[in-house]
Amino acid sequence: MNPTNEHYYIADWALSGNRLNEIGDCLWYLNPFRPTCGSVFPSNGSGTFHTRLGEHCFYRPTEKYRDT
């Protein structure tokens, strides 16, 4: 992959502490390469599905996350 200026801008924006309201306190995201998102991620169940933006699924931590 060859990053463009847009990629660097997005990385700088995120590293500066900015957030998307739609994502909230999600800790994980992935592109499942299919039309649906799984209900948990990672496989140990420490994250639960929150929302999908474009091709990416976002997951919030569960109570199980504290034990990891």
Biopython code that builds the backbone (N, CA, C, O; Angstrom):
import numpy as np
from Bio.PDB.StructureBuilder import StructureBuilder

atoms = [
    (1, "MET", "N", (0.840, -1.181, 0.000)),
    (1, "MET", "CA", (0.000, 0.000, 0.000)),
    (1, "MET", "C", (0.882, 1.239, 0.000)),
    (1, "MET", "O", (1.880, 1.305, 0.717)),
    (2, "ASN", "N", (0.510, 2.198, -0.794)),
    (2, "ASN", "CA", (1.223, 3.470, -0.829)),
    (2, "ASN", "C", (0.328, 4.550, -0.246)),
    (2, "ASN", "O", (-0.618, 4.986, -0.902)),
    (3, "PRO", "N", (0.617, 5.000, 1.004)),
    (3, "PRO", "CA", (-0.232, 6.020, 1.619)),
    (3, "PRO", "C", (-0.213, 7.322, 0.827)),
    (3, "PRO", "O", (0.804, 7.726, 0.264)),
    (4, "THR", "N", (-1.372, 7.958, 0.809)),
    (4, "THR", "CA", (-1.491, 9.262, 0.158)),
    (4, "THR", "C", (-1.518, 10.338, 1.247)),
    (4, "THR", "O", (-1.515, 10.025, 2.438)),
    (5, "ASN", "N", (-1.543, 11.587, 0.835)),
    (5, "ASN", "CA", (-1.642, 12.680, 1.803)),
    (5, "ASN", "C", (-2.918, 12.570, 2.632)),
    (5, "ASN", "O", (-2.932, 12.940, 3.806)),
    (6, "GLU", "N", (-3.990, 12.061, 2.022)),
    (6, "GLU", "CA", (-5.247, 11.888, 2.757)),
    (6, "GLU", "C", (-5.075, 10.895, 3.910)),
    (6, "GLU", "O", (-5.601, 11.120, 5.000)),
    (7, "HIS", "N", (-4.353, 9.812, 3.681)),
    (7, "HIS", "CA", (-4.107, 8.839, 4.741)),
    (7, "HIS", "C", (-3.325, 9.476, 5.895)),
    (7, "HIS", "O", (-3.651, 9.255, 7.062)),
    (8, "TYR", "N", (-2.318, 10.249, 5.578)),
    (8, "TYR", "CA", (-1.535, 10.922, 6.616)),
    (8, "TYR", "C", (-2.395, 11.931, 7.382)),
    (8, "TYR", "O", (-2.269, 12.063, 8.599)),
    (9, "TYR", "N", (-3.257, 12.630, 6.672)),
    (9, "TYR", "CA", (-4.153, 13.584, 7.325)),
    (9, "TYR", "C", (-5.073, 12.871, 8.314)),
    (9, "TYR", "O", (-5.245, 13.333, 9.442)),
    (10, "ILE", "N", (-5.659, 11.758, 7.903)),
    (10, "ILE", "CA", (-6.560, 11.014, 8.779)),
    (10, "ILE", "C", (-5.806, 10.493, 9.996)),
    (10, "ILE", "O", (-6.315, 10.570, 11.114)),
    (11, "ALA", "N", (-4.602, 9.963, 9.797)),
    (11, "ALA", "CA", (-3.806, 9.475, 10.926)),
    (11, "ALA", "C", (-3.478, 10.606, 11.893)),
    (11, "ALA", "O", (-3.611, 10.435, 13.105)),
    (12, "ASP", "N", (-3.053, 11.752, 11.384)),
    (12, "ASP", "CA", (-2.759, 12.907, 12.249)),
    (12, "ASP", "C", (-3.999, 13.359, 13.001)),
    (12, "ASP", "O", (-3.924, 13.696, 14.183)),
    (13, "TRP", "N", (-5.127, 13.366, 12.328)),
    (13, "TRP", "CA", (-6.397, 13.765, 12.937)),
    (13, "TRP", "C", (-6.734, 12.849, 14.118)),
    (13, "TRP", "O", (-7.102, 13.319, 15.194)),
    (14, "ALA", "N", (-6.603, 11.540, 13.903)),
    (14, "ALA", "CA", (-6.920, 10.572, 14.957)),
    (14, "ALA", "C", (-5.914, 10.644, 16.100)),
    (14, "ALA", "O", (-6.302, 10.588, 17.267)),
    (15, "LEU", "N", (-4.635, 10.765, 15.782)),
    (15, "LEU", "CA", (-3.608, 10.843, 16.827)),
    (15, "LEU", "C", (-3.713, 12.113, 17.656)),
    (15, "LEU", "O", (-3.188, 12.172, 18.768)),
    (16, "SER", "N", (-4.382, 13.124, 17.130)),
    (16, "SER", "CA", (-4.587, 14.371, 17.872)),
    (16, "SER", "C", (-5.741, 14.258, 18.866)),
    (16, "SER", "O", (-6.058, 15.223, 19.561)),
    (17, "GLY", "N", (-6.371, 13.081, 18.935)),
    (17, "GLY", "CA", (-7.441, 12.871, 19.906)),
    (17, "GLY", "C", (-8.843, 13.054, 19.360)),
    (17, "GLY", "O", (-9.808, 12.970, 20.119)),
    (18, "ASN", "N", (-8.981, 13.298, 18.084)),
    (18, "ASN", "CA", (-10.309, 13.468, 17.499)),
    (18, "ASN", "C", (-11.024, 12.123, 17.403)),
    (18, "ASN", "O", (-10.389, 11.076, 17.279)),
    (19, "ARG", "N", (-12.354, 12.169, 17.463)),
    (19, "ARG", "CA", (-13.163, 10.967, 17.405)),
    (19, "ARG", "C", (-14.381, 11.198, 16.533)),
    (19, "ARG", "O", (-14.821, 12.331, 16.340)),
    (20, "LEU", "N", (-14.918, 10.108, 16.011)),
    (20, "LEU", "CA", (-16.185, 10.152, 15.300)),
    (20, "LEU", "C", (-17.282, 9.800, 16.289)),
    (20, "LEU", "O", (-17.185, 8.781, 16.972)),
    (21, "ASN", "N", (-18.319, 10.614, 16.381)),
    (21, "ASN", "CA", (-19.402, 10.357, 17.322)),
    (21, "ASN", "C", (-20.058, 8.995, 17.099)),
    (21, "ASN", "O", (-20.495, 8.351, 18.053)),
    (22, "GLU", "N", (-20.126, 8.559, 15.850)),
    (22, "GLU", "CA", (-20.767, 7.287, 15.542)),
    (22, "GLU", "C", (-20.036, 6.103, 16.169)),
    (22, "GLU", "O", (-20.641, 5.062, 16.427)),
    (23, "ILE", "N", (-18.754, 6.258, 16.411)),
    (23, "ILE", "CA", (-17.938, 5.164, 16.913)),
    (23, "ILE", "C", (-17.874, 5.167, 18.443)),
    (23, "ILE", "O", (-17.767, 4.106, 19.058)),
    (24, "GLY", "N", (-17.938, 6.328, 19.048)),
    (24, "GLY", "CA", (-17.945, 6.414, 20.507)),
    (24, "GLY", "C", (-16.728, 5.786, 21.150)),
    (24, "GLY", "O", (-15.595, 6.134, 20.817)),
    (25, "ASP", "N", (-16.956, 4.858, 22.073)),
    (25, "ASP", "CA", (-15.855, 4.270, 22.839)),
    (25, "ASP", "C", (-15.417, 2.903, 22.308)),
    (25, "ASP", "O", (-14.914, 2.077, 23.070)),
    (26, "CYS", "N", (-15.598, 2.666, 21.043)),
    (26, "CYS", "CA", (-15.193, 1.388, 20.457)),
    (26, "CYS", "C", (-13.666, 1.245, 20.504)),
    (26, "CYS", "O", (-12.933, 2.208, 20.279)),
    (27, "LEU", "N", (-13.208, 0.039, 20.796)),
    (27, "LEU", "CA", (-11.774, -0.233, 20.834)),
    (27, "LEU", "C", (-11.285, -1.020, 19.629)),
    (27, "LEU", "O", (-10.097, -0.982, 19.308)),
    (28, "TRP", "N", (-12.189, -1.739, 18.952)),
    (28, "TRP", "CA", (-11.789, -2.605, 17.850)),
    (28, "TRP", "C", (-12.593, -2.297, 16.601)),
    (28, "TRP", "O", (-13.733, -1.837, 16.665)),
    (29, "TYR", "N", (-11.974, -2.561, 15.476)),
    (29, "TYR", "CA", (-12.700, -2.517, 14.204)),
    (29, "TYR", "C", (-12.068, -3.531, 13.269)),
    (29, "TYR", "O", (-10.909, -3.913, 13.428)),
    (30, "LEU", "N", (-12.842, -3.950, 12.306)),
    (30, "LEU", "CA", (-12.323, -4.855, 11.297)),
    (30, "LEU", "C", (-13.176, -4.774, 10.050)),
    (30, "LEU", "O", (-14.328, -4.342, 10.088)),
    (31, "ASN", "N", (-12.597, -5.189, 8.959)),
    (31, "ASN", "CA", (-13.329, -5.334, 7.703)),
    (31, "ASN", "C", (-13.576, -6.821, 7.528)),
    (31, "ASN", "O", (-12.640, -7.566, 7.238)),
    (32, "PRO", "N", (-14.833, -7.280, 7.700)),
    (32, "PRO", "CA", (-15.099, -8.712, 7.643)),
    (32, "PRO", "C", (-15.129, -9.290, 6.227)),
    (32, "PRO", "O", (-15.238, -10.505, 6.060)),
    (33, "PHE", "N", (-15.035, -8.438, 5.215)),
    (33, "PHE", "CA", (-15.102, -8.865, 3.816)),
    (33, "PHE", "C", (-16.373, -9.681, 3.545)),
    (33, "PHE", "O", (-16.360, -10.640, 2.772)),
    (34, "ARG", "N", (-17.464, -9.279, 4.196)),
    (34, "ARG", "CA", (-18.788, -9.858, 3.944)),
    (34, "ARG", "C", (-19.830, -8.812, 4.336)),
    (34, "ARG", "O", (-19.487, -7.829, 4.992)),
    (35, "PRO", "N", (-21.079, -8.999, 3.954)),
    (35, "PRO", "CA", (-22.083, -7.954, 4.180)),
    (35, "PRO", "C", (-22.554, -7.795, 5.626)),
    (35, "PRO", "O", (-23.237, -6.817, 5.931)),
    (36, "THR", "N", (-22.215, -8.719, 6.522)),
    (36, "THR", "CA", (-22.678, -8.613, 7.907)),
    (36, "THR", "C", (-21.499, -8.616, 8.871)),
    (36, "THR", "O", (-20.402, -9.066, 8.540)),
    (37, "CYS", "N", (-21.750, -8.108, 10.059)),
    (37, "CYS", "CA", (-20.752, -8.082, 11.123)),
    (37, "CYS", "C", (-21.080, -9.148, 12.157)),
    (37, "CYS", "O", (-22.252, -9.402, 12.437)),
    (38, "GLY", "N", (-20.068, -9.763, 12.717)),
    (38, "GLY", "CA", (-20.292, -10.706, 13.801)),
    (38, "GLY", "C", (-20.751, -9.975, 15.052)),
    (38, "GLY", "O", (-20.520, -8.773, 15.182)),
    (39, "SER", "N", (-21.390, -10.670, 15.963)),
    (39, "SER", "CA", (-21.911, -10.020, 17.168)),
    (39, "SER", "C", (-20.835, -9.763, 18.211)),
    (39, "SER", "O", (-20.997, -8.881, 19.054)),
    (40, "VAL", "N", (-19.725, -10.523, 18.172)),
    (40, "VAL", "CA", (-18.625, -10.311, 19.117)),
    (40, "VAL", "C", (-17.299, -10.280, 18.372)),
    (40, "VAL", "O", (-17.150, -10.884, 17.310)),
    (41, "PHE", "N", (-16.354, -9.573, 18.940)),
    (41, "PHE", "CA", (-14.976, -9.516, 18.457)),
    (41, "PHE", "C", (-14.145, -8.919, 19.573)),
    (41, "PHE", "O", (-14.587, -7.952, 20.192)),
    (42, "PRO", "N", (-12.983, -9.435, 19.858)),
    (42, "PRO", "CA", (-12.374, -10.634, 19.328)),
    (42, "PRO", "C", (-13.111, -11.900, 19.761)),
    (42, "PRO", "O", (-14.152, -11.838, 20.416)),
    (43, "SER", "N", (-12.548, -13.053, 19.379)),
    (43, "SER", "CA", (-13.271, -14.313, 19.586)),
    (43, "SER", "C", (-13.490, -14.657, 21.052)),
    (43, "SER", "O", (-14.319, -15.514, 21.358)),
    (44, "ASN", "N", (-12.765, -14.008, 21.975)),
    (44, "ASN", "CA", (-12.973, -14.290, 23.399)),
    (44, "ASN", "C", (-14.199, -13.579, 23.967)),
    (44, "ASN", "O", (-14.506, -13.727, 25.150)),
    (45, "GLY", "N", (-14.903, -12.810, 23.135)),
    (45, "GLY", "CA", (-16.134, -12.157, 23.570)),
    (45, "GLY", "C", (-15.941, -10.885, 24.368)),
    (45, "GLY", "O", (-16.876, -10.421, 25.020)),
    (46, "SER", "N", (-14.744, -10.307, 24.334)),
    (46, "SER", "CA", (-14.500, -9.090, 25.116)),
    (46, "SER", "C", (-14.999, -7.825, 24.426)),
    (46, "SER", "O", (-14.933, -6.740, 25.004)),
    (47, "GLY", "N", (-15.497, -7.951, 23.199)),
    (47, "GLY", "CA", (-16.090, -6.818, 22.498)),
    (47, "GLY", "C", (-17.422, -7.210, 21.894)),
    (47, "GLY", "O", (-17.603, -8.347, 21.459)),
    (48, "THR", "N", (-18.351, -6.275, 21.866)),
    (48, "THR", "CA", (-19.668, -6.523, 21.295)),
    (48, "THR", "C", (-19.922, -5.529, 20.163)),
    (48, "THR", "O", (-19.494, -4.377, 20.232)),
    (49, "PHE", "N", (-20.615, -5.979, 19.132)),
    (49, "PHE", "CA", (-20.863, -5.147, 17.957)),
    (49, "PHE", "C", (-21.600, -3.866, 18.340)),
    (49, "PHE", "O", (-22.555, -3.885, 19.117)),
    (50, "HIS", "N", (-21.130, -2.748, 17.772)),
    (50, "HIS", "CA", (-21.761, -1.449, 18.015)),
    (50, "HIS", "C", (-22.367, -0.878, 16.731)),
    (50, "HIS", "O", (-23.561, -0.582, 16.687)),
    (51, "THR", "N", (-21.550, -0.723, 15.688)),
    (51, "THR", "CA", (-22.041, -0.116, 14.452)),
    (51, "THR", "C", (-21.149, -0.513, 13.289)),
    (51, "THR", "O", (-20.035, -1.005, 13.469)),
    (52, "ARG", "N", (-21.665, -0.287, 12.105)),
    (52, "ARG", "CA", (-20.888, -0.502, 10.890)),
    (52, "ARG", "C", (-20.811, 0.814, 10.144)),
    (52, "ARG", "O", (-21.827, 1.478, 9.940)),
    (53, "LEU", "N", (-19.617, 1.192, 9.741)),
    (53, "LEU", "CA", (-19.394, 2.376, 8.921)),
    (53, "LEU", "C", (-18.671, 1.927, 7.666)),
    (53, "LEU", "O", (-17.544, 1.436, 7.726)),
    (54, "GLY", "N", (-19.316, 2.094, 6.550)),
    (54, "GLY", "CA", (-18.727, 1.628, 5.298)),
    (54, "GLY", "C", (-18.544, 0.128, 5.356)),
    (54, "GLY", "O", (-19.499, -0.613, 5.591)),
    (55, "GLU", "N", (-17.320, -0.322, 5.142)),
    (55, "GLU", "CA", (-17.037, -1.756, 5.162)),
    (55, "GLU", "C", (-16.459, -2.224, 6.488)),
    (55, "GLU", "O", (-16.015, -3.368, 6.592)),
    (56, "HIS", "N", (-16.453, -1.364, 7.508)),
    (56, "HIS", "CA", (-15.826, -1.712, 8.781)),
    (56, "HIS", "C", (-16.844, -1.871, 9.896)),
    (56, "HIS", "O", (-17.793, -1.095, 10.006)),
    (57, "CYS", "N", (-16.632, -2.892, 10.723)),
    (57, "CYS", "CA", (-17.460, -3.177, 11.891)),
    (57, "CYS", "C", (-16.722, -2.675, 13.133)),
    (57, "CYS", "O", (-15.522, -2.907, 13.280)),
    (58, "PHE", "N", (-17.435, -1.992, 14.021)),
    (58, "PHE", "CA", (-16.835, -1.437, 15.233)),
    (58, "PHE", "C", (-17.426, -2.107, 16.460)),
    (58, "PHE", "O", (-18.625, -2.380, 16.522)),
    (59, "TYR", "N", (-16.557, -2.371, 17.444)),
    (59, "TYR", "CA", (-16.943, -3.129, 18.637)),
    (59, "TYR", "C", (-16.545, -2.385, 19.909)),
    (59, "TYR", "O", (-15.458, -1.815, 20.014)),
    (60, "ARG", "N", (-17.477, -2.413, 20.878)),
    (60, "ARG", "CA", (-17.249, -1.809, 22.191)),
    (60, "ARG", "C", (-16.817, -2.875, 23.185)),
    (60, "ARG", "O", (-17.197, -4.038, 23.048)),
    (61, "PRO", "N", (-16.024, -2.493, 24.189)),
    (61, "PRO", "CA", (-15.615, -3.469, 25.201)),
    (61, "PRO", "C", (-16.806, -3.897, 26.068)),
    (61, "PRO", "O", (-17.713, -3.105, 26.323)),
    (62, "THR", "N", (-16.792, -5.148, 26.515)),
    (62, "THR", "CA", (-17.796, -5.687, 27.424)),
    (62, "THR", "C", (-17.166, -5.831, 28.810)),
    (62, "THR", "O", (-15.993, -5.512, 29.003)),
    (63, "GLU", "N", (-17.945, -6.307, 29.758)),
    (63, "GLU", "CA", (-17.408, -6.569, 31.104)),
    (63, "GLU", "C", (-16.279, -7.584, 31.045)),
    (63, "GLU", "O", (-15.352, -7.530, 31.853)),
    (64, "LYS", "N", (-16.350, -8.499, 30.103)),
    (64, "LYS", "CA", (-15.320, -9.518, 29.939)),
    (64, "LYS", "C", (-13.966, -8.888, 29.610)),
    (64, "LYS", "O", (-12.925, -9.478, 29.900)),
    (65, "TYR", "N", (-13.970, -7.704, 29.010)),
    (65, "TYR", "CA", (-12.721, -7.030, 28.625)),
    (65, "TYR", "C", (-11.865, -6.725, 29.851)),
    (65, "TYR", "O", (-10.637, -6.784, 29.778)),
    (66, "ARG", "N", (-12.509, -6.398, 30.987)),
    (66, "ARG", "CA", (-11.742, -6.101, 32.207)),
    (66, "ARG", "C", (-10.891, -7.275, 32.643)),
    (66, "ARG", "O", (-9.839, -7.085, 33.253)),
    (67, "ASP", "N", (-11.324, -8.473, 32.341)),
    (67, "ASP", "CA", (-10.623, -9.675, 32.776)),
    (67, "ASP", "C", (-9.514, -10.118, 31.824)),
    (67, "ASP", "O", (-8.845, -11.122, 32.070)),
    (68, "THR", "N", (-9.321, -9.377, 30.749)),
    (68, "THR", "CA", (-8.298, -9.785, 29.777)),
    (68, "THR", "C", (-6.976, -9.145, 30.084)),
    (68, "THR", "O", (-5.999, -9.374, 29.370)),
]
sb = StructureBuilder()
sb.init_structure("model")
sb.init_model(0)
sb.init_chain("A")
sb.init_seg("    ")
for serial, (resi, resn, name, xyz) in enumerate(atoms, 1):
    if name == "N":
        sb.init_residue(resn, " ", resi, " ")
    sb.init_atom(name, np.array(xyz, "f"), 0.0, 1.0, " ", f" {name:<3s}", serial, name[0])
structure = sb.get_structure()
